[in-house]
Amino acid sequence: MSQLPAVLVTGASTGIGATYAERFARRGHDLVLVARDVARMEAVANRLRQETGVTIDILQADLTQAADLAKVEVRLRDDARIGILVNNAGTAIGGTFVEQSTDDMTRLVALNTAALVRLASAIAPRLAKAGEGAIVNIGSVVGLAPEFGMTVYGATKAFVLFLSQGLGLELGPKGVYVQAVLPATTRTEIWEHVGADVNAMNNVMEVGDLVDAALVGFDRREPVTIPPLHDAGQWEALEAARRAMLGNLVNALPAERYRTLA
């Protein structure tokens, strides 16, 4: 790309998405903002147009609706200006697994995983052909921690991490950078969806701090960026232990401990 690529950000009306939009606009990138709330996106866009002079398009879409999702997919496939996708749209639901309705869980999975996959799939072939570009997927540390008790939400975020790592291995050699960003508790409106008061919580990261840290990881081309993890060696040790298992996972016989009742 001869000029800075445009950035498409989902969930761009508030919180992490709106902050990504601001940060990329200040870097000189044109934007495509995607969310359901047009009024909020217009407020973000108008301010950033005035402050930065970048071109900003608004694309209203509910990514749980097939027609709206398809509209965004078309834009990602056909608009050669877009070289960076920030897959930020997501939600959470309150309650335990047995308390949550099947319909709510299905919508959660559709937004947090299926929509994210479809959007990545829409842009990846074009980026791979061009030999450049980036896909940023917003996950969560909850995807590493079933102990946190957010079972379905955490499962979707574990999916985001795995998908990002797999895409990084596939697309990296073609020149496309893929980053998974794993926030912990961050001051966004998602907590309202689970009936929690974020202002009553401890150790809450401000959204600006989160995105600024994530962009440091982006500039360093980290495959996985975990802003709240202060000891990077712990993640490195986890990854090393996982890789050490790989050679032992394809064997003709079950492990000895499963071949005896004793």
DAGI-V660200 format. One record per run of one state. SS is the DSSP state (~ for helix, > for strand, _ for the rest). FROM is the first residue (numbers start at 1). TO is the last residue. If there is no record, write none. Layout:
[[SS:FROM:TO] [SS:FROM:TO]]
This chain:
[[_:1:5] [>:6:10] [_:11:14] [~:15:26] [_:27:30] [>:31:35] [_:36:37] [~:38:52] [_:53:55] [>:56:60] [_:61:65] [~:66:78] [_:79:81] [>:82:87] [_:88:101] [~:102:130] [_:131:133] [>:134:138] [_:139:140] [~:141:144] [_:145:145] [~:146:148] [_:149:150] [~:151:172] [_:173:176] [>:177:181] [_:182:185] [>:186:186] [_:187:189] [~:190:193] [_:194:197] [~:198:200] [_:201:204] [>:205:205] [_:206:206] [~:207:220] [_:221:223] [>:224:225] [_:226:231] [~:232:246] [_:247:255] [~:256:258] [_:259:262]]
